[in-house]
Amino acid sequence: MAVQQNKKSPSKRGMHRAHDFISAPPLAVEPVSGETHRRHHVSPSGYYRGKKIVRTKADE
């Protein structure tokens, strides 16, 4: 069994637990399609900031 060599300070202990309480990513609503997507990401229908950026299967 592994045994720590030195005591972990309260500061380092807090840094170790930093990822335990990550909140949900912020969401945005696309003005054209009304879809909800992650901020600064392309929406599922291929829109980014009101402009069509990516062609999707629905376009063909």
PyMOL commands that set and color helices and strands:
alter all, ss='L'
color gray80, all
select helices_A, chain A and resi 10-16+18-21+57-59
alter helices_A, ss='H'
color red, helices_A
select strands_A, chain A and resi 27-29+36-38+47-48+51-52
alter strands_A, ss='S'
color yellow, strands_A
deselect
rebuild
show_as cartoon
